[in-house]
């Protein structure tokens, strides 16, 4: 089972929401767990970062996350909001159809 998350960036690196530059646009991702979510945030963030030694930390309970570069320096902050659970249901022919928990098609 997976869930869909809205990631809203406050800033990433030197050019994504810092020094009067606009913050990166929000993204919506589907992740199976917190590690998958962190990897997707990292993949999206790479274009804004000069450093390749980056860690992503996410606190789903608090709805917050950050990017950390070598030496423990903060390289970005973002909010995390779960927008839908995914559940699997069978159609009339025994095939799986994926729907969100709010009733919408996935």
N, CA, C and O atoms as a GROMACS GRO file, in nm:
protein
  424
    1UNK      N    1   0.085  -0.117   0.000
    1UNK     CA    2   0.000   0.000   0.000
    1UNK      C    3   0.090   0.124   0.000
    1UNK      O    4   0.200   0.122   0.056
    2UNK      N    5   0.043   0.228  -0.061
    2UNK     CA    6   0.119   0.351  -0.068
    2UNK      C    7   0.027   0.469  -0.036
    2UNK      O    8  -0.094   0.452  -0.020
    3UNK      N    9   0.086   0.585  -0.029
    3UNK     CA   10   0.009   0.706  -0.004
    3UNK      C   11   0.060   0.817  -0.096
    3UNK      O   12   0.173   0.811  -0.146
    4UNK      N   13  -0.023   0.915  -0.116
    4UNK     CA   14   0.014   1.030  -0.198
    4UNK      C   15   0.042   1.148  -0.105
    4UNK      O   16  -0.032   1.173  -0.010
    5UNK      N   17   0.152   1.220  -0.134
    5UNK     CA   18   0.195   1.331  -0.049
    5UNK      C   19   0.214   1.458  -0.132
    5UNK      O   20   0.258   1.452  -0.247
    6UNK      N   21   0.181   1.571  -0.073
    6UNK     CA   22   0.209   1.702  -0.132
    6UNK      C   23   0.332   1.756  -0.060
    6UNK      O   24   0.332   1.771   0.063
    7UNK      N   25   0.437   1.785  -0.136
    7UNK     CA   26   0.561   1.840  -0.082
    7UNK      C   27   0.567   1.987  -0.122
    7UNK      O   28   0.567   2.019  -0.241
    8UNK      N   29   0.573   2.076  -0.024
    8UNK     CA   30   0.580   2.219  -0.050
    8UNK      C   31   0.715   2.270   0.000
    8UNK      O   32   0.742   2.268   0.120
    9UNK      N   33   0.798   2.314  -0.092
    9UNK     CA   34   0.934   2.358  -0.059
    9UNK      C   35   0.933   2.503  -0.014
    9UNK      O   36   0.868   2.588  -0.075
   10UNK      N   37   1.007   2.530   0.093
   10UNK     CA   38   1.029   2.668   0.136
   10UNK      C   39   1.156   2.720   0.071
   10UNK      O   40   1.163   2.837   0.032
   11UNK      N   41   1.255   2.634   0.061
   11UNK     CA   42   1.378   2.667  -0.011
   11UNK      C   43   1.457   2.540  -0.034
   11UNK      O   44   1.443   2.442   0.039
   12UNK      N   45   1.541   2.544  -0.138
   12UNK     CA   46   1.637   2.437  -0.164
   12UNK      C   47   1.765   2.503  -0.213
   12UNK      O   48   1.763   2.574  -0.313
   13UNK      N   49   1.875   2.480  -0.143
   13UNK     CA   50   2.004   2.531  -0.187
   13UNK      C   51   2.009   2.682  -0.194
   13UNK      O   52   1.935   2.752  -0.126
   14UNK      N   53   2.099   2.731  -0.279
   14UNK     CA   54   2.121   2.875  -0.291
   14UNK      C   55   2.026   2.942  -0.388
   14UNK      O   56   2.010   3.064  -0.383
   15UNK      N   57   1.963   2.866  -0.477
   15UNK     CA   58   1.885   2.928  -0.583
   15UNK      C   59   1.739   2.886  -0.585
   15UNK      O   60   1.667   2.920  -0.680
   16UNK      N   61   1.695   2.816  -0.487
   16UNK     CA   62   1.555   2.772  -0.483
   16UNK      C   63   1.483   2.829  -0.364
   16UNK      O   64   1.454   2.756  -0.269
   17UNK      N   65   1.453   2.957  -0.366
   17UNK     CA   66   1.378   3.019  -0.258
   17UNK      C   67   1.464   3.097  -0.161
   17UNK      O   68   1.420   3.128  -0.050
   18UNK      N   69   1.585   3.130  -0.199
   18UNK     CA   70   1.676   3.206  -0.114
   18UNK      C   71   1.722   3.329  -0.192
   18UNK      O   72   1.724   3.326  -0.315
   19UNK      N   73   1.757   3.432  -0.125
   19UNK     CA   74   1.805   3.556  -0.189
   19UNK      C   75   1.706   3.607  -0.293
   19UNK      O   76   1.743   3.640  -0.405
   20UNK      N   77   1.580   3.612  -0.255
   20UNK     CA   78   1.470   3.664  -0.339
   20UNK      C   79   1.439   3.580  -0.462
   20UNK      O   80   1.363   3.624  -0.548
   21UNK      N   81   1.495   3.460  -0.473
   21UNK     CA   82   1.456   3.372  -0.583
   21UNK      C   83   1.331   3.294  -0.539
   21UNK      O   84   1.312   3.269  -0.420
   22UNK      N   85   1.247   3.256  -0.635
   22UNK     CA   86   1.124   3.184  -0.596
   22UNK      C   87   1.155   3.043  -0.546
   22UNK      O   88   1.248   2.978  -0.593
   23UNK      N   89   1.076   3.000  -0.451
   23UNK     CA   90   1.089   2.861  -0.404
   23UNK      C   91   1.041   2.767  -0.515
   23UNK      O   92   0.956   2.805  -0.596
   24UNK      N   93   1.096   2.647  -0.520
   24UNK     CA   94   1.050   2.550  -0.620
   24UNK      C   95   0.901   2.523  -0.603
   24UNK      O   96   0.846   2.531  -0.492
   25UNK      N   97   0.836   2.492  -0.713
   25UNK     CA   98   0.693   2.461  -0.711
   25UNK      C   99   0.667   2.335  -0.629
   25UNK      O  100   0.752   2.246  -0.623
   26UNK      N  101   0.552   2.327  -0.564
   26UNK     CA  102   0.516   2.204  -0.490
   26UNK      C  103   0.508   2.084  -0.586
   26UNK      O  104   0.483   2.100  -0.705
   27UNK      N  105   0.532   1.967  -0.532
   27UNK     CA  106   0.519   1.844  -0.609
   27UNK      C  107   0.428   1.748  -0.534
   27UNK      O  108   0.417   1.755  -0.411
   28UNK      N  109   0.365   1.660  -0.608
   28UNK     CA  110   0.286   1.552  -0.549
   28UNK      C  111   0.352   1.422  -0.587
   28UNK      O  112   0.378   1.397  -0.705
   29UNK      N  113   0.380   1.339  -0.488
   29UNK     CA  114   0.446   1.210  -0.513
   29UNK      C  115   0.368   1.099  -0.445
   29UNK      O  116   0.296   1.121  -0.347
   30UNK      N  117   0.384   0.980  -0.498
   30UNK     CA  118   0.326   0.862  -0.436
   30UNK      C  119   0.442   0.779  -0.382
   30UNK      O  120   0.535   0.747  -0.455
   31UNK      N  121   0.435   0.745  -0.255
   31UNK     CA  122   0.544   0.672  -0.191
   31UNK      C  123   0.491   0.554  -0.111
   31UNK      O  124   0.383   0.561  -0.052
   32UNK      N  125   0.568   0.447  -0.109
   32UNK     CA  126   0.528   0.327  -0.035
   32UNK      C  127   0.566   0.336   0.113
   32UNK      O  128   0.503   0.271   0.196
   33UNK      N  129   0.669   0.415   0.145
   33UNK     CA  130   0.711   0.432   0.284
   33UNK      C  131   0.795   0.558   0.295
   33UNK      O  132   0.815   0.629   0.196
   34UNK      N  133   0.843   0.588   0.416
   34UNK     CA  134   0.918   0.712   0.436
   34UNK      C  135   1.050   0.714   0.360
   34UNK      O  136   1.095   0.821   0.318
   35UNK      N  137   1.114   0.599   0.343
   35UNK     CA  138   1.239   0.593   0.266
   35UNK      C  139   1.213   0.626   0.120
   35UNK      O  140   1.288   0.703   0.059
   36UNK      N  141   1.108   0.570   0.063
   36UNK     CA  142   1.070   0.599  -0.075
   36UNK      C  143   1.039   0.748  -0.091
   36UNK      O  144   1.079   0.809  -0.190
   37UNK      N  145   0.968   0.805   0.004
   37UNK     CA  146   0.934   0.947   0.002
   37UNK      C  147   1.062   1.032   0.004
   37UNK      O  148   1.076   1.126  -0.074
   38UNK      N  149   1.155   0.999   0.094
   38UNK     CA  150   1.280   1.073   0.103
   38UNK      C  151   1.359   1.065  -0.027
   38UNK      O  152   1.417   1.165  -0.070
   39UNK      N  153   1.363   0.949  -0.090
   39UNK     CA  154   1.437   0.933  -0.216
   39UNK      C  155   1.375   1.019  -0.327
   39UNK      O  156   1.448   1.075  -0.409
   40UNK      N  157   1.244   1.029  -0.330
   40UNK     CA  158   1.180   1.111  -0.432
   40UNK      C  159   1.204   1.260  -0.409
   40UNK      O  160   1.225   1.335  -0.504
   41UNK      N  161   1.201   1.303  -0.283
   41UNK     CA  162   1.232   1.443  -0.252
   41UNK      C  163   1.376   1.472  -0.291
   41UNK      O  164   1.404   1.576  -0.351
   42UNK      N  165   1.467   1.382  -0.260
   42UNK     CA  166   1.608   1.401  -0.295
   42UNK      C  167   1.626   1.410  -0.446
   42UNK      O  168   1.697   1.499  -0.494
   43UNK      N  169   1.563   1.321  -0.522
   43UNK     CA  170   1.576   1.323  -0.668
   43UNK      C  171   1.526   1.456  -0.725
   43UNK      O  172   1.589   1.511  -0.815
   44UNK      N  173   1.416   1.507  -0.673
   44UNK     CA  174   1.363   1.634  -0.721
   44UNK      C  175   1.454   1.750  -0.682
   44UNK      O  176   1.466   1.847  -0.758
   45UNK      N  177   1.517   1.743  -0.567
   45UNK     CA  178   1.596   1.854  -0.514
   45UNK      C  179   1.734   1.866  -0.576
   45UNK      O  180   1.793   1.974  -0.572
   46UNK      N  181   1.786   1.761  -0.633
   46UNK     CA  182   1.925   1.761  -0.685
   46UNK      C  183   1.956   1.877  -0.779
   46UNK      O  184   2.066   1.931  -0.774
   47UNK      N  185   1.862   1.917  -0.863
   47UNK     CA  186   1.888   2.024  -0.961
   47UNK      C  187   1.917   2.158  -0.894
   47UNK      O  188   1.974   2.247  -0.957
   48UNK      N  189   1.877   2.174  -0.768
   48UNK     CA  190   1.898   2.299  -0.697
   48UNK      C  191   2.022   2.298  -0.609
   48UNK      O  192   2.058   2.401  -0.552
   49UNK      N  193   2.089   2.184  -0.598
   49UNK     CA  194   2.200   2.169  -0.504
   49UNK      C  195   2.332   2.147  -0.575
   49UNK      O  196   2.341   2.067  -0.668
   50UNK      N  197   2.436   2.217  -0.530
   50UNK     CA  198   2.570   2.196  -0.584
   50UNK      C  199   2.634   2.074  -0.519
   50UNK      O  200   2.707   2.000  -0.585
   51UNK      N  201   2.606   2.052  -0.393
   51UNK     CA  202   2.663   1.939  -0.319
   51UNK      C  203   2.593   1.810  -0.357
   51UNK      O  204   2.472   1.809  -0.379
   52UNK      N  205   2.668   1.701  -0.364
   52UNK     CA  206   2.609   1.570  -0.392
   52UNK      C  207   2.594   1.487  -0.264
   52UNK      O  208   2.523   1.387  -0.264
   53UNK      N  209   2.658   1.528  -0.157
   53UNK     CA  210   2.645   1.458  -0.030
   53UNK      C  211   2.528   1.513   0.049
   53UNK      O  212   2.547   1.594   0.140
   54UNK      N  213   2.407   1.470   0.015
   54UNK     CA  214   2.285   1.526   0.074
   54UNK      C  215   2.207   1.416   0.145
   54UNK      O  216   2.196   1.304   0.096
   55UNK      N  217   2.154   1.450   0.260
   55UNK     CA  218   2.063   1.362   0.333
   55UNK      C  219   1.927   1.429   0.342
   55UNK      O  220   1.918   1.552   0.347
   56UNK      N  221   1.823   1.349   0.342
   56UNK     CA  222   1.686   1.400   0.359
   56UNK      C  223   1.632   1.344   0.490
   56UNK      O  224   1.638   1.223   0.514
   57UNK      N  225   1.580   1.430   0.573
   57UNK     CA  226   1.512   1.385   0.695
   57UNK      C  227   1.366   1.429   0.687
   57UNK      O  228   1.336   1.541   0.646
   58UNK      N  229   1.277   1.340   0.726
   58UNK     CA  230   1.134   1.368   0.722
   58UNK      C  231   1.070   1.322   0.852
   58UNK      O  232   1.093   1.211   0.898
   59UNK      N  233   0.991   1.410   0.911
   59UNK     CA  234   0.910   1.377   1.028
   59UNK      C  235   0.764   1.384   0.983
   59UNK      O  236   0.704   1.491   0.981
   60UNK      N  237   0.708   1.267   0.947
   60UNK     CA  238   0.572   1.265   0.896
   60UNK      C  239   0.470   1.312   0.999
   60UNK      O  240   0.370   1.375   0.964
   61UNK      N  241   0.494   1.283   1.127
   61UNK     CA  242   0.401   1.327   1.232
   61UNK      C  243   0.394   1.478   1.240
   61UNK      O  244   0.287   1.535   1.261
   62UNK      N  245   0.510   1.544   1.224
   62UNK     CA  246   0.515   1.690   1.230
   62UNK      C  247   0.483   1.754   1.094
   62UNK      O  248   0.455   1.873   1.086
   63UNK      N  249   0.489   1.674   0.986
   63UNK     CA  250   0.464   1.727   0.853
   63UNK      C  251   0.575   1.814   0.801
   63UNK      O  252   0.551   1.907   0.723
   64UNK      N  253   0.700   1.786   0.843
   64UNK     CA  254   0.815   1.870   0.807
   64UNK      C  255   0.930   1.782   0.759
   64UNK      O  256   0.938   1.664   0.792
   65UNK      N  257   1.017   1.841   0.680
   65UNK     CA  258   1.136   1.773   0.637
   65UNK      C  259   1.244   1.874   0.606
   65UNK      O  260   1.218   1.993   0.591
   66UNK      N  261   1.368   1.824   0.596
   66UNK     CA  262   1.478   1.912   0.560
   66UNK      C  263   1.583   1.835   0.482
   66UNK      O  264   1.591   1.713   0.486
   67UNK      N  265   1.664   1.912   0.410
   67UNK     CA  266   1.778   1.860   0.335
   67UNK      C  267   1.903   1.902   0.411
   67UNK      O  268   1.917   2.017   0.450
   68UNK      N  269   1.994   1.807   0.432
   68UNK     CA  270   2.117   1.834   0.507
   68UNK      C  271   2.235   1.801   0.416
   68UNK      O  272   2.239   1.694   0.355
   69UNK      N  273   2.332   1.892   0.406
   69UNK     CA  274   2.454   1.866   0.329
   69UNK      C  275   2.570   1.843   0.424
   69UNK      O  276   2.557   1.862   0.545
   70UNK      N  277   2.684   1.801   0.369
   70UNK     CA  278   2.803   1.770   0.449
   70UNK      C  279   2.829   1.871   0.559
   70UNK      O  280   2.816   1.992   0.538
   71UNK      N  281   2.866   1.822   0.674
   71UNK     CA  282   2.892   1.909   0.788
   71UNK      C  283   2.767   1.946   0.865
   71UNK      O  284   2.773   2.026   0.958
   72UNK      N  285   2.654   1.889   0.828
   72UNK     CA  286   2.531   1.914   0.902
   72UNK      C  287   2.463   2.045   0.872
   72UNK      O  288   2.379   2.090   0.950
   73UNK      N  289   2.497   2.109   0.759
   73UNK     CA  290   2.435   2.236   0.723
   73UNK      C  291   2.299   2.212   0.658
   73UNK      O  292   2.283   2.122   0.576
   74UNK      N  293   2.202   2.294   0.696
   74UNK     CA  294   2.069   2.284   0.634
   74UNK      C  295   2.077   2.338   0.492
   74UNK      O  296   2.129   2.447   0.469
   75UNK      N  297   2.025   2.261   0.397
   75UNK     CA  298   2.026   2.302   0.257
   75UNK      C  299   1.885   2.323   0.203
   75UNK      O  300   1.868   2.356   0.086
   76UNK      N  301   1.785   2.305   0.287
   76UNK     CA  302   1.648   2.326   0.242
   76UNK      C  303   1.548   2.277   0.344
   76UNK      O  304   1.579   2.193   0.428
   77UNK      N  305   1.428   2.332   0.335
   77UNK     CA  306   1.318   2.291   0.420
   77UNK      C  307   1.194   2.273   0.336
   77UNK      O  308   1.178   2.336   0.231
   78UNK      N  309   1.105   2.186   0.382
   78UNK     CA  310   0.980   2.162   0.311
   78UNK      C  311   0.876   2.109   0.408
   78UNK      O  312   0.908   2.055   0.513
   79UNK      N  313   0.748   2.125   0.368
   79UNK     CA  314   0.639   2.064   0.444
   79UNK      C  315   0.591   1.941   0.369
   79UNK      O  316   0.605   1.932   0.247
   80UNK      N  317   0.534   1.847   0.444
   80UNK     CA  318   0.484   1.722   0.389
   80UNK      C  319   0.339   1.705   0.435
   80UNK      O  320   0.310   1.709   0.555
   81UNK      N  321   0.250   1.687   0.339
   81UNK     CA  322   0.109   1.666   0.372
   81UNK      C  323   0.059   1.543   0.299
   81UNK      O  324   0.067   1.537   0.176
   82UNK      N  325   0.009   1.446   0.372
   82UNK     CA  326  -0.050   1.329   0.308
   82UNK      C  327  -0.186   1.371   0.253
   82UNK      O  328  -0.271   1.421   0.327
   83UNK      N  329  -0.205   1.351   0.122
   83UNK     CA  330  -0.330   1.395   0.060
   83UNK      C  331  -0.423   1.279   0.025
   83UNK      O  332  -0.542   1.302   0.000
   84UNK      N  333  -0.372   1.156   0.022
   84UNK     CA  334  -0.459   1.041  -0.006
   84UNK      C  335  -0.388   0.911   0.028
   84UNK      O  336  -0.267   0.898   0.007
   85UNK      N  337  -0.464   0.815   0.080
   85UNK     CA  338  -0.418   0.678   0.092
   85UNK      C  339  -0.453   0.607  -0.037
   85UNK      O  340  -0.547   0.646  -0.107
   86UNK      N  341  -0.379   0.504  -0.069
   86UNK     CA  342  -0.417   0.420  -0.182
   86UNK      C  343  -0.460   0.285  -0.130
   86UNK      O  344  -0.396   0.227  -0.042
   87UNK      N  345  -0.566   0.236  -0.184
   87UNK     CA  346  -0.613   0.103  -0.150
   87UNK      C  347  -0.633   0.027  -0.280
   87UNK      O  348  -0.654   0.086  -0.385
   88UNK      N  349  -0.626  -0.104  -0.272
   88UNK     CA  350  -0.645  -0.186  -0.390
   88UNK      C  351  -0.781  -0.256  -0.379
   88UNK      O  352  -0.812  -0.315  -0.276
   89UNK      N  353  -0.859  -0.248  -0.484
   89UNK     CA  354  -0.988  -0.316  -0.487
   89UNK      C  355  -0.997  -0.401  -0.613
   89UNK      O  356  -0.932  -0.370  -0.714
   90UNK      N  357  -1.077  -0.506  -0.608
   90UNK     CA  358  -1.097  -0.593  -0.724
   90UNK      C  359  -1.213  -0.544  -0.808
   90UNK      O  360  -1.314  -0.498  -0.756
   91UNK      N  361  -1.198  -0.555  -0.941
   91UNK     CA  362  -1.312  -0.527  -1.027
   91UNK      C  363  -1.396  -0.655  -1.038
   91UNK      O  364  -1.365  -0.754  -0.972
   92UNK      N  365  -1.500  -0.654  -1.120
   92UNK     CA  366  -1.589  -0.769  -1.133
   92UNK      C  367  -1.526  -0.890  -1.199
   92UNK      O  368  -1.586  -0.997  -1.202
   93UNK      N  369  -1.403  -0.874  -1.253
   93UNK     CA  370  -1.334  -0.984  -1.321
   93UNK      C  371  -1.215  -1.036  -1.240
   93UNK      O  372  -1.135  -1.114  -1.292
   94UNK      N  373  -1.203  -0.994  -1.115
   94UNK     CA  374  -1.094  -1.041  -1.031
   94UNK      C  375  -0.963  -0.968  -1.053
   94UNK      O  376  -0.859  -1.009  -1.001
   95UNK      N  377  -0.965  -0.859  -1.131
   95UNK     CA  378  -0.844  -0.779  -1.154
   95UNK      C  379  -0.837  -0.666  -1.052
   95UNK      O  380  -0.940  -0.614  -1.009
   96UNK      N  381  -0.714  -0.629  -1.015
   96UNK     CA  382  -0.697  -0.519  -0.920
   96UNK      C  383  -0.716  -0.385  -0.991
   96UNK      O  384  -0.665  -0.362  -1.100
   97UNK      N  385  -0.791  -0.298  -0.927
   97UNK     CA  386  -0.806  -0.160  -0.973
   97UNK      C  387  -0.762  -0.074  -0.855
   97UNK      O  388  -0.802  -0.098  -0.741
   98UNK      N  389  -0.682   0.025  -0.882
   98UNK     CA  390  -0.632   0.110  -0.775
   98UNK      C  391  -0.719   0.235  -0.762
   98UNK      O  392  -0.748   0.302  -0.861
   99UNK      N  393  -0.759   0.265  -0.641
   99UNK     CA  394  -0.836   0.386  -0.611
   99UNK      C  395  -0.778   0.452  -0.488
   99UNK      O  396  -0.716   0.386  -0.404
  100UNK      N  397  -0.798   0.581  -0.479
  100UNK     CA  398  -0.758   0.650  -0.357
  100UNK      C  399  -0.866   0.630  -0.252
  100UNK      O  400  -0.981   0.602  -0.285
  101UNK      N  401  -0.828   0.646  -0.127
  101UNK     CA  402  -0.922   0.624  -0.018
  101UNK      C  403  -1.036   0.726  -0.021
  101UNK      O  404  -1.142   0.701   0.036
  102UNK      N  405  -1.015   0.840  -0.087
  102UNK     CA  406  -1.122   0.939  -0.094
  102UNK      C  407  -1.220   0.912  -0.208
  102UNK      O  408  -1.309   0.992  -0.235
  103UNK      N  409  -1.203   0.797  -0.276
  103UNK     CA  410  -1.297   0.755  -0.379
  103UNK      C  411  -1.256   0.787  -0.521
  103UNK      O  412  -1.319   0.739  -0.616
  104UNK      N  413  -1.152   0.868  -0.538
  104UNK     CA  414  -1.109   0.906  -0.672
  104UNK      C  415  -1.024   0.798  -0.737
  104UNK      O  416  -0.960   0.719  -0.667
  105UNK      N  417  -1.023   0.794  -0.867
  105UNK     CA  418  -0.936   0.700  -0.937
  105UNK      C  419  -0.792   0.743  -0.920
  105UNK      O  420  -0.762   0.862  -0.921
  106UNK      N  421  -0.705   0.648  -0.903
  106UNK     CA  422  -0.563   0.679  -0.882
  106UNK      C  423  -0.493   0.694  -1.014
  106UNK      O  424  -0.373   0.721  -1.018
   0.00000   0.00000   0.00000
